[in-house]
Amino acid sequence: MTNIKWYYPVSLAEASSLLEKKNIVPHGGGTNLSGRDLSRVDGIICLKKLGLDYVKKENGMIEIGSMTSYAGIALGLKSISPDNILVKSLQNAANTPCRNRITIGGSISFAPKWSDVIGPLLALEAKVVITGKKEGEFPLSEYLEQKELRQQSLITAVKIKNFPHRSSHYRDVKTKNDMPLFTITTLLKMDKDLIKQAKVFIVGTSERISRLIELENYLENKFRSAISEKEIQDLVKVSFNDSKNANTDYLSYKAKIETVRSIFRALEIS
């Protein structure tokens, strides 16, 4: 292994110039570096001096700095948007030490299949602000799909709309601290008992991220009393890759059951 050089930029311009170098990787919470092959890494950019640890509300939006930890996001949102789906998803993600270390920027950048944050952010129609080779503000869905947005670029912030919603986040785990085999995010905009808009994402499928558009269309403009559990199950059409932890058919069946439960929890139907 070569000697790895550490860099400590104090401005985004300095960090961007460092990203142009070959074999240089950014460092936020550091949780990803622990299991990473560093044999081809020549330098690490420490992001702690860039002032990217914050949660703020501005012009109807919530902006989260990319260096904000899971715990920091949950704490910051409780005074701004206490019922936010991100509060529900992040307060149970991983374990306490990891929640204090994992950053939102790193989670989006690596987007593992067990992510507790990708589903909620997609449901919230999040946008990411990036600097480096690519500059600007992009929908999270585009950032995840377009590899060129992730190359030699750094996420500086995440923006989500601040609006009232009902939601539920499910993690399929055997024990509380496990990485989930899959997650289900349900987000509903309501007008009293009428569902005006629905977003349902399952992360961890064979497609990696599955948006259940047919189910969303079924739910929208329906009163909650008109919703059928059987019809919901029929509209959950997802598959999973082979796993040593569970049978694929079982996971598909369980996703159907838990999606029903997730929707009813979001609707607060007992």
Steps between C-alpha positions, in 0.01 A plus 500: 500500500625848412515774758163673496505879515227683686359832377304749712331753268336804658292602196287326239723638227802335661312171544389510135856545376612203709232281344669551163800297620507128429442246776376760749186420701287719730461415868189589700394274785756236405273198529555400137879518522516227765403228252652651188805387306738796537787350300427731205421807708771767502319766698197566720314830516368578848178702467459606862619858453251588225206595725266241352345377826159669533123469464305815415163613366493763228237614247277197551793260466709303747871497420734244655877535478670192360716451811198479731480163676187285521462598866551867415230489231246332728573754774491800266176396333315446827476878547421571132296202376454251787280260299741493207562158346875555544456518878321165497755333272821631655421467869499120459773465237818307589604546864575800720876526425435473125213750509744745652752443218318422175445815294216572260744585219689174531178300518376651175836469328533127572124422513531139627207262454437507875469879507244646741520844342462455123132398504389790723704754302354380169150519646574857611620584146840598637757693302874482551738792467838399361830671427809385310509366146123548490340799672140571584180367653361170372207273590623209709352257247727646229804494727450129570449413133769714337852383579656820363336704777687296760846508342745749654208684658405559860152524653479816709133501597164326467176696456149375568163674492352579840139382482264306731477130427418167658759232466639165601844341470552126531834322538512124441747385764546205735649712778482876554864564402497291183535651156151460347442254216260760363319814609156636418426870497141624482421871478147639464362850451150513646190718485324377813425134414574534130841398364607777263846365419687178578865399476612142568861383461661165580880506519698175485313327217662339196458840333672653804237773528139429405234769482149349511332733252197276439435487873543877529242552224262261677527689830469853366158667523364221718349533842677277748178306562506389133845341511521122464784300653467237227522760222811653661671161516420431134670827402825429686700341219863480608767233487820443694841354424619181664592551865657273758271658757160437338324327214419736209136390479464554872642852471260583218208374705618683809537823301132474405390453861723770642400750228137459605597556863716798408215671316255441782750629758542815293122537495487433875246224456514253786 
